């Protein structure tokens, strides 16, 4: 059956069959179950974007695998055949044009899709020192990196600073990430949030968590000797639980509030008081 077709047609047919088999697995299982998960708006957007990227790359991946396996099994030399060079390939214009056209269209599509998604979801336009897309009615929470822990300041609640990060569910959050000393990186990967903590910089990242849960926090930038111990567990709670918790923190830290500097987008502490 295959003998009447050329090698190119066989590879194309096998690639098509392999793609048809692989795409349902990618669309319905692998893509939707990729991290960071769908518990936040930005996480949901990242899962969707990663799924689209997987769908686009699946035919190319299948083609490469098919081509390699086809070459291994079809063009291998017989064990008793004397060693010699294969036929010289001078170029095949139809294949070259097809490959150039397909990859060009794919790259242009990904560039347009990626740019549109970054701005529409706020993942790109809503992050950085000067975000283009701003989230309305977001609760500001300042994340302060320092050797070697993160602390969290709530400016709308008197600027109280706590050692634990607690968020209200279904409430847009505006993380304002900065540092007191070295460069750190605030990474709450289960929320789909990662923002560098640079001294003197107010780095903004928006997120809305859809359900109550706990989540892990890591520093994702090598920041010194005890970098590996710079982790924490945050909590997402109901609005009433958050209100009760933040009022408790205000009472707990009322005595130390007078020693804190006024809330600012960044701080410049005396270097002699920096840890490490």
N, C-alpha and C positions, 0 to 999 in steps of 0.2 A: 504493500500500500504506500509506504513512505518513499519507495524508490523512485517514483515518478516526480517527486517534488525536490526542489533544490534545498541546500542547507539553510538558506535564509528563510524560506517558507516554513521549514520544520521548526526552526528556532522561534519564529513568530507564532506559530500555532501552539507550541508548548508554553510560551510566555503567556498567551491569552488564556489558556486553560489553567495555568498556575495562578494567574491573577484572579480569575473568577472564583477559584477555590479559596484563595487567601483573603479576598476583600471582606466577605462576611465575618470572618474571624477578627479582622482588624476593626471593622465598623461596630460590631455588636459586643465584642468582648475586650480585646486588647486596648483600644482607644478609650472607651468610657471608664476603664479601671486604672488608667494611668494616674500617677500623682500629679498635683497635690490633692485630688479629690474635689467633690462638688459641694463642700460645706460652706463655701463663701462665694460671693459674686466673682471675684477675680480668679479663684480656683476653678470655678465652673468655666469661665472663659478660657483659662489655660488648658483645661482638659479638651474643650472643643477645638481649640487651635492645634493642639498636639494630635488630635484625631484626624483633622484635615491634613496635616503634614504627613501623617502615616499613610493616609489614603493615597496622597499624591506620590509618595516614594515607593509604594508597594509594587506598581508595575516595573519600575526601574530595578528594584531589588530582585524581583522574580526574573527579569530579563538577564541580569548579571549572573545569577545562580544557574539559570538554564544554560546560558552560553558557556559557562565554565564547565558544567557537567557534560554538556553535549560535546565540547571539544575533548574532554578527557576520555569519553567512551567511544566517540566516533572517529576521532583523528589519532588515536594512539597507534603506535607502530607495533607490528607483530614481534614477539620475543625473538624470533629467528631472523628477522629482517635486519640487514646491515644498517649501521648508523649512517644517516645522511641528512642533509638540510631539507626542510620542507619547501614547498613552492613559494617563490617570492611574491609578495602581495604589493602591487603598485598603486592600489587605491580603487575604491568603488564609489563613483559619484552619487548614485541614488541613495546608498546607505549614508554617505556623509551628509547629503542635503537633508535627509529624513532626520538623522540624529541632531543636526544643528537646529532644524526647525522645531522639533519636539522639545528639546532642552531649553531653547530660547523662550518659547511660549510658556513653559513651566516656570522658569525663573521670573518672567514678567508677572505671571499670575500670582506667584508667592510673594513678590515684592508688593503688589497692590493689596493683596489679601492681608499680609502682615501689617502693613501701614494702617489700613482701615481698622483692623482689629485692635491695634495698640491704642488708637485714638478713641474708638467708639466704646471700648470696655474700660477705658481709664487706666489700663495697666501701664501704658507708655505715657500718654498725655497727662495722666494724673499722678505722676511720680517725679521726684527730683526737687532741686531747690526752688524751681520756678515752674510748677505744674501748669500745663495749658488747660486741661480739663479738671475743674474743681468740683468736689462733691458738696452739695448743699446740705445744710443742717447736720454736718458731721461733728461728732464729739472729738475734740482735740485731746490727744494723749502724747506727751513727750516721752520718748525713749532715750535715755542717757546712757551711753556706753562708757565704761571706765574699767581700768584694770583692777579686778577681773569680775565684773558683774554688770547687769543691766538694772537700772532703776527707772521708775515710771512716775511721771508728774502729771497731775490733772489740773490744768489751769482754770477750768470752769468751776472747780471745787476748791478755790482758795490757793491753788498751786501746791497742794499736798503732794509729797513725794513718797512712794511706797516701794517696797522690795518685791512686790508681786504684781503681775499684770492680770487684771480682771476686766472683761469687756461685757457690755450688755448685748443680748441677742437682738438681731434685726435692727440694729442701730448703726448707721454709717459712722465709721471711725476714721479719723485723720491722724495717722502716726507722724509725729515730728521727731525725726531721728537725728541725734547729734552725739558728740563725744566730748569728754573732758581731757583726754590725753592722746592715746594712740588711735590709729584708725581701726575701728571695729566694723562688724556688719551684723545687723539685726535680721535674723532669719527665723521666721515662724512658718516653716515649710508647709505645715498642714493647713495654714490659712492662705497659702499662695503669696506670702509677703516676704520680700527681701529688700532691705535698704541699707546702704553703707552709712556708718556713723563716723563722720569726719569732724574734727575740731573746727569750730567756727562756722559750720554749715548746718542749715535747717533742711534736712532731706525729707520730703513728704511722701507718704504712701497711704492710699485709701483702701479700705476694705469694709465689707458688711458680712457678718457671720450669720448664717441662716438657722443654726440650731445650737442648743447648749452642748458644750463638750469641753474637754481639756485639749491642750495642744502643746507641743514641744517648742522651745526657743533655743536657738544656738547662736553663737558668734561664728560667722563664716569667714572671718578674716584673721589670719595669724597676727596676734596682738601682744605676744609676750610669753613669758615662762608658763603661766597658768591658763593659757588660752583654752586648753582642753576642758577646764573646769567651769568655763563660762557658759552655763546652760541653766534653763529654768523651765517650769511648767506653768503655762497660763491657763486661765479658766474663762469660759463664756457662760454667763448666767442670765437668768431672767431680769427684766427691768427692775422689778421690785427687790430682787436679791442684790442687784448691783447698787441700787440706792441705799439699801441698808448697809452694805459693805463699805461704800465710800464714806458714809457718815461715821462709821466705826473708825476708819482710818484717820479721818479728820480729828476725832477725839483722841485717838492713840498718839498721833504725832503733833498734837497742838503745842506741846512744850518745846519741841525742836524746830517748829516753823520759824521762830524768830532768828534762828541761825542760818536759815536758807537764804540765798540771794533772791531778789525779786524774780518772778518768772520772766525768762527771755528766750528767744529762739535758739541761742547758744550761749555758752559761758566760757570765760577765760580764767581758770583758777591759777593760783600761785603754783609754779612748777615744783616748789619744795614740798607741797602737800600731795603731790601725785603719788599714787601707790607704785611700787616697783622701781 
